[in-house]
Amino acid sequence: MNTETPASAAGTGTVLDGIIAGVREDLQARRAEVPLAELRARVADVPLALDGLAALRGGRDDAAGVRIISEVKRSSPSKGSLAEIPDPAELARAYQAGGASAVSVLTERRRFAGSLADLDAVRAAVDLPVLRKDFMVDEYQFLEARAHGADLVLLIVAALDDTRLRDFLALTHELGMEALVEAHTEEEISRAVDVGARIVGVNVRNLKTLDVDVAHYGTMARHLPDDVVRIAESGVDGPDVVADYASRGADAVLVGEALVRDGDPAAALGRFRAASRS
Ligand SMILES: O=C(O)c1ccccc1NCC(=O)[C@H](O)[C@H](O)COP(=O)(O)O
């Protein structure tokens, strides 16, 4: 597989381009430490991936309400440091206790202060599907995700041309994982669906301005086909937003900041889940 990917499919000098440039530099350093062949060997020793698709599907129809993907998010480009997370395993266990359906772990280092160590800690702490949330632009990262026990990875449509999107989705599935394919626009939703994405997220954070507009989910949701698992990403600052996403047909909601800032994330999750049922 050709792993040379343009900085972003758009290549417009956006926040995304800057993040990806840093991701590529960090990746070269890791590759020098652990060559691809060694990663492949490690993958063979890891237990099979959990079924992320099954965990997230059905939230729009069943009485249990919307599924929640709870994120371990230390920092962000838009807000800087969000929370001290001395023990990501403890946070992940709170998420599981609060009824999360999956845990997302940001592993990008420069802007989000994440790491593969966080992924390892969360993987060992919960038996929920775990999403490696990063800016996936190279085959190496997919093997790395699986070697560290991830069950799902993020594919950002805006960061990949159609060939890479298709190839990376195929690689994800070959490794037994599922992909959350993230779109921001109607055109990106079409591209995600055309390459065969089974889980499509609409991220309401604009990657050019970093502005969050929760109403954007409703505008985009009508373009999501019935047979994909629909995820609303970002912008949850309380139960009302979860209820709104649920009312617009989301199967699952991805929540970061509101949970890491809450002193009792398990209780917060309980409120979010209850709101989607009311
Ligand atoms: O969070 C950011 O500032 C950000 C900036 C640029 C690219 C991605 C970014 N966030 C990644 C995410 O998608 C969120 O962490 C996730 O959806 C949770 O969002 P929130 O609940 O609003 O923290």
The ligand as a MOL file (V3000), in Angstrom:
LIG
                    3D

  0  0  0     0  0            999 V3000
M  V30 BEGIN CTAB
M  V30 COUNTS 23 23 0 0 0
M  V30 BEGIN ATOM
M  V30 1 O -11.4850 19.2740 20.1290 0
M  V30 2 C -10.9160 20.0240 19.3230 0
M  V30 3 O -10.6100 21.2120 19.5880 0
M  V30 4 C -10.5070 19.5140 17.9640 0
M  V30 5 C -9.8270 20.3530 17.1140 0
M  V30 6 C -9.4180 19.9020 15.8670 0
M  V30 7 C -9.6840 18.6200 15.4670 0
M  V30 8 C -10.3790 17.7610 16.3150 0
M  V30 9 C -10.7870 18.2040 17.5480 0
M  V30 10 N -11.4640 17.3730 18.4240 0
M  V30 11 C -11.6460 15.9990 18.1980 0
M  V30 12 C -13.0320 15.5640 18.4260 0
M  V30 13 O -13.6570 15.1610 17.4880 0
M  V30 14 C -13.5900 15.6580 19.8010 0
M  V30 15 O -12.5990 15.3350 20.7180 0
M  V30 16 C -14.7930 14.7760 20.0910 0
M  V30 17 O -15.7590 14.8410 19.1010 0
M  V30 18 C -15.4140 15.2010 21.4260 0
M  V30 19 O -15.7660 16.5730 21.3560 0
M  V30 20 P -16.2270 17.3910 22.6590 0
M  V30 21 O -17.2870 16.5910 23.3390 0
M  V30 22 O -16.7720 18.6810 22.1210 0
M  V30 23 O -15.0210 17.5500 23.5130 0
M  V30 END ATOM
M  V30 BEGIN BOND
M  V30 1 2 1 2
M  V30 2 1 2 3
M  V30 3 1 2 4
M  V30 4 1 4 5
M  V30 5 2 4 9
M  V30 6 2 5 6
M  V30 7 1 6 7
M  V30 8 2 7 8
M  V30 9 1 8 9
M  V30 10 1 9 10
M  V30 11 1 10 11
M  V30 12 1 11 12
M  V30 13 2 12 13
M  V30 14 1 12 14
M  V30 15 1 14 15
M  V30 16 1 14 16
M  V30 17 1 16 17
M  V30 18 1 16 18
M  V30 19 1 18 19
M  V30 20 1 19 20
M  V30 21 2 20 21
M  V30 22 1 20 22
M  V30 23 1 20 23
M  V30 END BOND
M  V30 END CTAB
M  END
